[in-house]
């Protein structure tokens, strides 16, 4: 099983072009979109995702307004993982939309305790969790020194230990880390990153950050 994971498209044409090029090159089985797909009012990229010939699993980020949920529902290939789970091709996914209220302002902030309480019974050691922010202390540094991740997500992952967390939000610290037994992949798109390729084989997960053209790639 091969996943192509991205976050923070922000409705940008160049990032959609990169996604389509990487889909053609790497031939994944699914596309995971970990929030900030749109930039508040730029919805055209949802139509483009809906036209793809593979399943797309998506959550909302801090720049995705509530109305994107209606757009997701119109697309047969888009599965909206908002505090719910789905099993596709034998892989169990769960997701949480939104982002933390601090240190950044946003229009969407999770009701954190409610969300984690709802997701807790869905977690297994094989679950792939999709959330927009990274957990505190894992690929969450801003300006190279300030941790800006989600503390409650860190506690949740330590308690549940899903196999993998796919996230974004912190553009400055893309890459991979481990939190206990959970592999954390921050795949925020930006000047140096076009997402991540994640391969799952015989229960083993390997990941590779796709650097923008001319950059060295990072694998784990």
C-alpha positions in Angstrom: 0.0 0.0 0.0 1.3 3.4 -1.0 0.0 6.7 0.3 0.8 10.2 -0.9 0.3 12.6 2.0 0.1 16.4 1.6 -1.0 19.3 3.8 -1.4 23.1 3.4 -2.2 23.2 -0.3 -3.9 26.6 0.5 -5.7 26.5 -2.9 -2.5 27.2 -4.8 -2.3 26.3 -8.4 1.5 25.4 -8.3 0.9 23.0 -5.4 -1.9 21.3 -7.3 0.4 20.9 -10.3 3.1 19.4 -8.0 0.5 17.0 -6.5 -0.6 15.8 -10.0 3.0 15.4 -11.1 3.8 13.3 -8.0 0.7 11.2 -8.4 1.8 10.3 -11.9 5.4 9.6 -10.8 4.8 7.6 -7.6 1.4 5.9 -8.4 0.0 5.9 -4.9 -3.1 4.0 -3.9 -4.6 6.9 -2.0 -4.1 10.7 -1.4 -4.2 12.0 2.1 -4.9 15.8 2.5 -4.2 16.8 6.1 -6.0 20.2 6.1 -5.6 23.7 4.8 -6.7 22.5 1.4 -8.3 25.8 0.6 -7.4 29.4 1.5 -10.8 30.4 3.0 -12.6 31.0 -0.4 -10.5 29.2 -3.0 -12.5 26.1 -3.6 -11.4 25.1 -7.1 -8.8 22.7 -5.8 -11.5 20.6 -4.2 -13.0 20.1 -7.6 -9.6 19.1 -8.9 -9.2 16.6 -6.1 -12.6 15.2 -6.8 -11.6 14.6 -10.4 -8.7 12.3 -9.4 -9.0 8.6 -10.1 -8.0 7.5 -6.6 -9.5 7.9 -3.1 -8.8 11.1 -1.3 -9.0 11.2 2.5 -9.4 14.8 3.8 -9.8 16.9 6.9 -10.3 20.6 7.4 -7.5 22.9 8.6 -7.5 26.4 9.9 -8.1 27.9 6.5 -10.9 25.5 5.4 -14.3 27.0 6.1 -17.3 24.9 7.1 -18.7 25.0 3.6 -15.9 22.8 2.3 -17.6 19.9 3.9 -20.5 20.3 1.4 -18.0 20.3 -1.4 -16.4 17.1 -0.1 -19.8 15.4 0.0 -20.3 16.1 -3.7 -17.2 14.1 -4.6 -17.6 10.4 -4.6 -13.8 9.8 -4.2 -13.3 12.2 -1.2 -13.7 10.7 2.3 -14.1 13.4 5.0 -12.4 12.2 8.2 -13.9 14.6 10.7 -13.9 12.9 14.1 -14.6 9.6 12.4 -12.9 6.6 10.9 -12.9 4.6 7.7 -11.2 1.4 6.5 -10.1 1.5 2.9 -8.2 -1.3 1.2 -7.6 -2.9 4.6 -6.1 0.2 6.2 -7.8 1.9 9.2 -7.8 5.7 9.1 -9.2 8.2 11.6 -9.1 12.0 11.5 -9.7 15.2 13.4 -10.4 18.6 11.7 -9.3 22.0 12.8 -6.2 23.4 14.5 -5.2 24.6 18.0 -6.3 28.1 19.1 -2.7 29.2 20.0 -0.1 30.2 19.2 -1.7 31.1 15.9 -5.1 32.8 15.4 -7.5 30.9 13.2 -11.2 30.7 12.5 -11.4 27.0 13.3 -10.2 25.5 16.6 -10.9 22.1 17.9 -13.0 21.5 21.0 -10.0 19.4 22.0 -11.3 17.3 24.9 -14.5 16.5 23.0 -12.6 15.4 19.9 -10.1 13.2 21.7 -12.8 11.6 23.8 -14.7 10.7 20.6 -11.6 9.4 18.8 -10.2 7.4 21.6 -12.4 4.3 21.1 -11.5 4.3 17.4 -7.8 4.0 17.9 -5.8 0.7 17.4 -2.0 0.1 17.1 -2.5 -0.1 13.3 -4.6 3.1 12.9 -3.4 6.0 10.7 -4.5 9.2 12.3 -4.8 12.4 10.2 -4.7 15.8 12.0 -3.7 19.2 10.9 -1.2 20.3 13.6 1.7 18.2 14.8 1.9 17.2 18.4 3.9 19.3 20.8 7.6 18.6 20.4 7.5 16.7 17.1 8.2 18.6 13.9 6.6 21.7 15.3 9.4 24.3 15.6 8.8 27.8 14.4 11.8 30.1 13.8 14.0 27.1 14.5 13.3 27.2 18.3 9.7 27.7 19.4 7.6 24.6 19.8 4.1 25.3 18.4 2.5 21.9 18.3 -0.7 20.7 20.0 -0.2 19.6 23.6 -3.4 17.7 23.8 -2.6 15.8 20.6 0.8 14.9 22.1 -1.0 13.4 25.2 -3.5 11.6 23.0 -0.8 10.0 20.9 1.2 9.0 23.9 -2.0 7.3 25.3 -3.2 5.6 22.1 0.0 5.0 20.1 -1.5 4.8 16.6 0.9 3.5 14.0 1.2 6.8 12.1 0.2 10.5 12.4 -0.1 12.5 9.2 -0.1 16.3 9.8 1.1 19.6 8.5 0.4 23.3 9.6 4.0 24.1 10.6 5.6 24.8 7.2 9.1 25.4 8.7 9.6 22.0 10.2 8.5 19.3 7.7 9.9 15.9 8.1 9.5 12.9 10.4 9.9 12.0 14.1 8.7 9.3 16.5 6.5 9.8 19.5 6.7 6.5 21.4 5.7 3.9 18.8 4.0 6.4 16.5 5.7 7.7 13.4 4.9 11.4 12.9 5.0 12.8 9.3 4.7 16.5 8.9 4.0 16.9 5.1 3.2 20.6 4.9 3.7 21.8 1.3 5.9 24.8 0.8 9.1 26.0 -0.9 11.0 23.0 0.1 8.4 20.2 0.4 5.9 18.6 -2.0 4.4 16.2 0.6 5.4 12.6 1.6 5.3 9.1 0.1 4.4 6.5 2.7 4.7 2.8 2.0 3.0 0.1 4.2 4.1 -3.4 3.7 3.6 -6.4 6.1 2.8 -4.0 8.9 6.0 -1.9 8.4 5.7 1.8 7.6 8.4 3.7 5.7 8.1 7.3 4.6 10.0 9.7 2.4 9.6 13.5 2.3 9.4 14.8 -1.3 11.6 17.8 -1.4 10.9 20.4 -4.1 12.9 20.0 -7.2 16.6 20.6 -6.6 16.4 19.7 -2.9 17.7 16.4 -1.4 15.1 14.0 -0.2 14.7 12.7 3.3 13.6 9.2 4.1 12.8 7.1 7.1 
